[in-house]
């Protein structure tokens, strides 16, 4: 760059060197003063990959399980007790239970606000009936629903009250977190099915102490970030990071915004949540950067338009092959993202360890194959959008070896649920899986046009490979499933 007609002012504003790279403001981001919209001036994916020399390095991936895009759903507990305008005499909690949770065979992480349930015993029964559903995971949305968590919050004057009214209650962070979890476990959740996650309320800006109580209880926390990537907000700058540091703790952001944002803070249009489908689309292509998160409140069942929008969002979001998990499972994957260690052994060989629940690594702009014979704890791989996704097995230590030539080992190309105790050979494949939703398992490098018998929980079904040696197994999963696939000789 140079000042016009002054060649001696020529200087670099973006550069890459052996030690890294730099980019100077205002050539990094563009801010529209009229609309307050922000966009990247440079390509952040390309810039950081080149600056940190990451182009040939594997990356832990939190968006994908066995090549399928992760899908999860979580409900903030607000308005379980509110009246629905749809069903006469029904609460929003009952409508969500009957119209959503019982209708769709999908995992959902549901939270409640204790203060709301203290109004009438009827709502205690409704919450119990929701947590009793097999496809529901229990979570907390606090004790009194703080609208701001830090009593020194600089904008607290914008709020009429700090939290919902409870006679005699004085705000206490420990009660909000640990106390609410204890209440749910003791009074609402079935035996052996305790709270698995904590969802922040209000401005979703917890203190470090609040997060500490979650960490001490072994509960992953989530909410905040408000990712909206649609036609009105057409930029990756609107995609929030996975986490944000709060003191020496980590707050985990939701994968995208909820219906309150899309309905202009519940002022309408009440079908506005349909626009989250754009966010799902734009964070999937041209590159997958976030999972699907169908994130809403109980008040989505207050109005017919909002409930229908929610149903449409759920149905559209699972039209493609997705990997449905509970919110706590997604959060454990993100934890694994941060704990994973990657060591380069050779030019095309890496060791992966300490990734916990994160079982996917990704190579960007990679057309290479995996040498399955030389790799360790690799159960499969696939190419998608010029990315190589590699599926790791249950062991903590993995070795990934890449090659330019494909081998003939049987491998898992894509699945919707993580296979457990997977055994693969041309004559027999055996594994189990757990979860909810439509199950799909696809294996490569089997004999072409070969008949197989697939026993799904003991029930036999015929299956056959195509002329490329690809075998696909479809089944509905509601809990645990055992699958054994045997070649017909």
C-alpha positions in Angstrom: 0.0 0.0 0.0 1.1 3.6 -0.5 -0.3 7.1 -0.1 -1.5 8.4 -3.5 1.3 9.9 -5.6 3.9 9.3 -2.8 5.8 6.1 -3.7 8.2 6.5 -0.8 5.3 5.7 1.6 4.9 2.2 0.2 4.4 -0.3 3.1 3.1 -3.7 3.9 -0.3 -4.0 5.6 -0.7 -7.8 5.4 2.2 -10.2 5.3 3.4 -13.7 6.0 6.8 -14.8 7.1 8.7 -17.8 8.6 7.8 -16.5 12.0 4.1 -16.1 11.3 2.2 -13.2 9.8 0.4 -9.9 10.5 -2.5 -7.9 9.3 -3.0 -4.2 10.2 -6.3 -2.4 11.0 -8.4 -1.3 9.3 -7.6 -3.9 6.7 -8.8 -6.8 8.8 -12.4 -6.0 9.3 -14.9 -3.7 7.7 -17.6 -2.0 9.8 -20.6 -0.4 8.1 -21.4 2.8 10.0 -25.0 2.8 8.7 -26.0 -0.8 9.5 -23.4 -1.6 12.2 -22.7 -4.8 10.2 -19.2 -6.2 10.2 -17.4 -8.3 7.6 -13.9 -9.7 7.0 -11.8 -7.9 4.5 -9.3 -10.8 4.4 -10.1 -14.5 4.3 -9.5 -15.5 7.9 -9.4 -19.3 7.1 -6.6 -18.7 4.5 -4.7 -16.1 6.5 -4.4 -18.0 9.8 -3.7 -21.3 8.0 -0.8 -19.7 6.2 0.4 -17.5 9.1 0.6 -20.4 11.5 1.6 -23.0 8.8 -1.5 -25.1 9.6 -2.4 -26.1 6.0 -0.9 -29.6 6.4 -1.8 -30.1 10.0 -4.7 -32.1 11.4 -7.3 -30.2 13.4 -9.7 -31.5 16.1 -13.2 -31.0 14.8 -16.3 -30.4 17.0 -18.8 -30.2 14.1 -18.7 -33.8 12.9 -19.1 -37.4 14.1 -18.1 -40.2 11.7 -18.5 -37.7 8.8 -22.0 -36.7 9.7 -22.8 -33.2 11.0 -23.5 -33.1 14.7 -27.0 -32.3 15.7 -28.3 -31.4 19.1 -31.1 -29.5 20.7 -31.5 -27.7 24.0 -34.3 -25.9 25.7 -34.0 -23.0 28.1 -36.5 -23.4 30.9 -38.4 -20.1 30.6 -42.2 -20.3 30.4 -42.8 -23.9 31.1 -45.6 -22.6 33.3 -47.0 -20.1 30.8 -50.4 -20.7 29.2 -50.4 -21.8 25.6 -52.7 -20.0 23.1 -53.0 -23.2 21.1 -54.4 -25.9 23.4 -57.1 -24.7 25.8 -56.0 -25.0 29.4 -52.5 -26.4 28.5 -49.2 -24.9 29.6 -46.3 -24.3 27.3 -44.5 -27.1 29.1 -47.2 -29.6 28.3 -47.4 -28.5 24.6 -43.7 -28.9 24.1 -43.8 -32.3 25.8 -46.7 -33.5 23.7 -46.0 -31.8 20.4 -42.2 -32.0 20.2 -40.5 -34.2 22.8 -42.8 -37.1 22.4 -43.3 -36.7 18.6 -39.7 -36.7 17.4 -37.3 -39.5 18.2 -34.4 -37.1 18.8 -32.3 -36.4 21.9 -33.1 -33.1 23.6 -31.5 -31.5 26.6 -34.2 -29.8 28.7 -33.7 -27.3 31.5 -36.1 -25.8 34.0 -36.1 -22.7 36.2 -36.8 -23.7 39.8 -38.6 -20.5 40.7 -41.2 -21.1 38.0 -42.0 -24.6 39.4 -42.5 -23.3 42.9 -45.8 -21.6 41.9 -48.0 -24.7 41.7 -47.5 -28.4 42.3 -49.0 -29.0 38.8 -45.8 -27.7 37.2 -43.7 -30.1 39.3 -45.6 -33.0 37.8 -45.2 -31.6 34.3 -41.4 -31.2 34.7 -41.2 -34.8 36.1 -43.1 -36.1 33.1 -40.7 -34.4 30.8 -37.5 -35.6 32.5 -39.0 -39.1 32.5 -38.9 -39.3 28.7 -36.1 -41.5 27.5 -34.9 -39.0 24.8 -34.7 -36.1 27.3 -31.6 -35.2 29.2 -32.0 -33.1 32.4 -30.4 -29.7 32.7 -30.7 -26.6 34.9 -31.5 -23.1 33.8 -30.8 -21.7 37.3 -32.8 -21.3 40.5 -34.3 -17.8 40.0 -33.4 -17.0 36.4 -30.9 -14.2 36.9 -31.2 -11.6 34.2 -27.6 -10.5 35.0 -25.2 -12.7 37.0 -22.7 -10.1 38.2 -24.0 -7.8 40.8 -21.5 -5.2 39.6 -22.7 -5.5 36.0 -22.3 -2.0 34.4 -25.7 -2.2 32.6 -27.8 -3.6 35.4 -29.9 -0.4 35.5 -31.5 -1.6 32.3 -33.2 -4.4 34.2 -36.2 -3.8 36.5 -35.2 -6.8 38.7 -32.2 -9.0 38.9 -34.1 -12.3 39.0 -37.6 -13.8 39.3 -39.2 -13.2 42.7 -39.1 -15.9 45.3 -40.5 -14.9 48.7 -37.6 -14.6 51.2 -34.9 -15.4 48.6 -31.7 -13.4 48.5 -29.6 -13.8 45.4 -26.8 -16.4 45.8 -24.6 -17.7 43.0 -24.1 -21.1 44.7 -27.9 -21.5 45.1 -28.4 -20.6 41.4 -26.1 -23.3 40.2 -25.5 -26.0 42.8 -28.9 -25.4 44.6 -30.9 -25.6 41.4 -29.1 -28.8 40.3 -29.8 -30.3 43.7 -33.4 -29.4 43.5 -33.9 -31.0 40.1 -32.0 -34.2 41.1 -33.9 -34.5 44.4 -37.4 -33.6 43.2 -37.7 -33.9 39.4 -35.2 -36.2 37.7 -35.8 -40.0 37.7 -33.4 -42.1 39.8 -30.1 -42.6 38.0 -30.8 -39.8 35.6 -29.2 -36.7 37.1 -28.7 -33.2 35.6 -26.0 -33.3 32.9 -25.6 -29.7 31.9 -26.2 -26.1 33.0 -27.6 -23.4 30.7 -27.0 -19.8 31.6 -29.9 -17.4 31.8 -30.5 -13.7 31.2 -27.6 -11.9 29.6 -25.6 -15.2 29.7 -22.6 -13.5 31.2 -21.8 -15.6 34.3 -19.1 -14.8 36.8 -16.1 -17.0 37.2 -17.4 -18.2 40.5 -20.7 -19.4 38.8 -18.7 -21.4 36.3 -16.6 -22.8 39.1 -19.7 -24.3 40.7 -20.5 -26.0 37.4 -16.9 -27.3 37.1 -16.9 -28.6 40.7 -20.1 -30.5 40.0 -18.7 -31.9 36.8 -21.4 -30.1 34.7 -20.5 -28.6 31.4 -22.0 -25.1 31.0 -23.4 -23.4 27.9 -25.3 -20.4 26.4 -24.4 -17.0 25.0 -22.6 -16.2 21.8 -25.8 -15.6 19.7 -24.5 -16.8 16.4 -26.7 -15.5 13.6 -25.5 -16.1 10.0 -28.3 -15.3 7.5 -29.2 -12.9 4.8 -29.4 -10.0 7.2 -26.1 -10.9 8.9 -24.1 -12.4 5.9 -20.7 -12.7 7.5 -18.5 -15.1 9.5 -17.9 -12.3 11.9 -21.4 -13.1 13.4 -20.2 -16.7 14.2 -19.3 -16.7 17.9 -16.2 -18.7 19.1 -16.6 -22.1 20.9 -15.8 -20.6 24.3 -14.9 -17.4 26.0 -12.6 -17.1 29.1 -14.1 -15.8 32.3 -11.2 -15.3 34.7 -9.5 -18.7 34.8 -12.7 -20.5 33.7 -14.3 -21.2 30.3 -17.8 -20.4 29.3 -19.1 -22.5 26.5 -21.2 -20.8 23.8 -24.3 -22.2 22.2 -23.7 -23.2 18.6 -26.3 -20.6 17.4 -28.9 -18.1 18.6 -32.3 -19.1 19.9 -35.8 -18.1 18.8 -35.8 -15.1 21.1 -33.3 -13.4 18.8 -35.0 -14.4 15.6 -38.4 -13.1 16.8 -37.0 -9.7 17.9 -37.1 -10.6 21.6 -40.5 -12.2 21.3 -42.2 -9.2 19.7 -42.7 -10.9 16.3 -42.8 -12.2 13.7 -43.4 -15.3 15.8 -42.5 -17.5 12.8 -39.0 -15.8 12.8 -37.2 -18.9 14.0 -37.5 -20.3 10.5 -34.5 -18.0 9.7 -32.2 -20.2 11.8 -32.3 -22.6 8.8 -30.2 -20.1 7.0 -27.7 -20.1 9.8 -27.6 -23.9 9.6 -27.0 -23.7 5.9 -24.3 -21.0 5.9 -22.4 -22.7 8.7 -22.4 -26.0 6.7 -21.4 -24.7 3.3 -18.9 -23.8 1.7 -17.3 -25.1 4.9 -18.7 -26.8 7.9 -17.9 -24.7 11.0 -20.7 -25.4 13.4 -23.0 -28.2 14.3 -26.8 -27.8 14.2 -28.3 -26.6 17.5 -32.1 -26.4 17.7 -32.1 -24.0 20.6 -35.4 -22.6 22.0 -37.5 -21.8 25.0 -40.8 -23.4 26.3 -42.6 -20.2 25.1 -42.2 -21.4 21.5 -45.3 -23.4 22.3 -47.2 -20.2 23.3 -48.3 -19.3 19.7 -49.3 -21.4 16.8 -46.9 -19.6 14.4 -43.9 -20.2 16.7 -44.7 -23.8 17.4 -45.2 -24.5 13.7 -41.9 -22.8 12.9 -40.2 -24.9 15.6 -41.6 -28.1 14.0 -40.4 -27.0 10.6 -36.9 -26.2 11.9 -36.6 -29.6 13.5 -37.9 -31.5 10.4 -35.8 -29.5 7.9 -32.7 -29.8 10.1 -32.7 -33.6 10.0 -33.5 -34.0 6.3 -29.7 -34.5 5.6 -27.8 -37.2 7.4 -26.9 -35.9 10.9 -25.4 -37.3 14.0 -27.9 -36.5 16.9 -26.4 -36.2 20.4 -27.4 -34.7 23.7 -26.1 -31.2 24.5 -23.8 -32.5 27.2 -22.2 -34.9 24.7 -21.5 -32.0 22.3 -19.9 -30.0 25.2 -17.7 -33.0 26.1 -16.6 -33.0 22.5 -15.7 -29.3 22.8 -13.7 -30.1 26.0 -11.9 -32.7 24.0 -11.1 -30.1 21.3 -9.1 -28.2 23.9 -7.4 -31.1 25.6 -6.3 -33.0 22.4 -2.6 -33.3 21.8 -1.2 -33.7 18.2 2.4 -34.7 17.5 3.8 -34.9 14.1 5.9 -38.1 13.7 6.8 -38.0 10.0 5.8 -36.1 6.9 2.5 -37.9 6.6 2.1 -39.4 10.1 0.7 -38.0 13.3 0.0 -39.2 16.8 -3.3 -38.0 18.4 -3.9 -38.3 22.2 -6.0 -36.9 25.1 -8.9 -35.9 22.9 -11.5 -37.4 25.2 -14.9 -37.4 23.5 -13.6 -35.5 20.4 -13.3 -38.4 17.9 -13.0 -36.5 14.6 -9.9 -34.8 13.2 -9.9 -32.9 9.9 -7.3 -32.1 7.2 -8.3 -29.0 5.1 -7.9 -29.0 1.3 -6.7 -32.6 1.4 -7.2 -35.2 -1.3 -5.0 -37.9 0.4 -6.3 -41.2 1.7 -5.8 -42.9 5.1 -3.4 -45.8 5.2 -5.6 -47.9 7.4 -3.1 -50.7 7.6 -0.4 -48.5 9.2 -2.8 -46.3 11.2 -3.9 -47.1 14.8 -7.4 -46.5 16.3 -8.7 -45.2 13.0 -12.1 -46.7 12.1 -12.8 -44.7 8.9 -12.7 -41.5 6.9 -14.4 -39.5 4.2 -13.9 -36.5 2.0 -16.4 -33.6 2.1 -16.0 -30.1 0.7 -12.3 -30.7 0.0 -11.8 -31.7 3.6 -10.6 -35.1 4.9 -12.6 -36.2 8.0 -11.0 -39.0 10.0 -13.0 -41.0 12.5 -11.1 -42.2 15.6 -12.0 -45.2 17.8 -12.4 -45.6 21.5 -8.7 -45.7 22.5 -7.0 -42.6 23.8 -3.9 -42.9 21.5 -4.3 -42.8 17.7 -1.8 -42.9 14.9 -2.9 -41.4 11.6 -0.9 -42.2 8.4 -1.8 -40.6 5.1 -1.1 -41.9 1.6 -1.8 -41.0 -2.0 -3.0 -44.5 -2.7 -6.2 -46.0 -1.3 -5.9 -49.5 0.3 -8.4 -52.3 0.4 -9.2 -52.4 4.1 -12.9 -52.4 5.1 -13.7 -49.1 6.8 -16.5 -46.9 8.1 -17.2 -44.2 5.6 -20.1 -42.5 7.4 -22.4 -43.0 10.4 -24.9 -41.2 12.5 -23.9 -42.7 15.8 -20.5 -43.6 17.2 -19.9 -47.3 16.8 -18.7 -49.1 20.0 -16.6 -52.3 20.0 -16.4 -52.1 16.2 -15.1 -55.2 14.4 -14.8 -55.0 10.6 -13.9 -57.6 8.0 -15.2 -58.6 4.6 -17.2 -61.5 6.0 -18.5 -59.9 9.2 -19.0 -56.5 10.8 -20.1 -56.2 14.4 -20.7 -53.2 16.6 -23.2 -51.5 19.0 -24.4 -47.9 19.1 -26.4 -45.8 21.5 -28.6 -42.8 21.0 -31.8 -41.6 19.3 -32.8 -40.8 15.8 -32.4 -42.4 12.3 -29.4 -44.7 12.3 -27.2 -44.8 9.2 -24.0 -46.8 8.8 -22.0 -47.0 5.6 -19.0 -49.2 5.0 -16.6 -49.2 2.1 -14.2 -51.8 0.5 -16.5 -54.8 0.8 -17.0 -57.4 -2.0 -19.1 -56.0 -4.8 -22.8 -56.9 -5.2 -22.5 -59.3 -2.3 -25.5 -60.4 -0.1 -25.4 -59.9 3.6 -27.7 -60.5 6.6 -27.9 -57.6 9.0 -29.2 -58.6 12.4 -30.4 -55.5 14.2 -31.0 -56.3 17.9 -31.4 -59.9 16.6 -33.9 -59.2 13.9 -32.6 -60.2 10.5 -32.7 -58.0 7.4 -31.3 -58.5 3.9 -28.6 -56.1 2.7 -26.4 -56.0 -0.4 -23.3 -54.1 -1.4 -23.5 -52.1 -4.6 -21.1 -52.3 -7.6 -18.5 -50.3 -5.7 -18.5 -52.5 -2.7 -20.5 -50.1 -0.5 -22.9 -51.4 2.2 -25.5 -49.2 3.8 -27.5 -50.1 7.0 -30.5 -48.0 8.1 -32.4 -48.5 11.3 -34.3 -46.4 13.9 -32.4 -46.1 17.1 -34.2 -45.6 20.5 -31.6 -46.3 23.1 -29.1 -49.1 22.4 -28.8 -51.1 19.3 -26.6 -54.1 18.5 -25.8 -54.8 14.9 -24.1 -57.8 13.3 -23.6 -58.0 9.5 -22.7 -61.4 8.0 -21.9 -62.2 4.4 -24.1 -64.8 2.7 -21.8 -67.4 1.2 
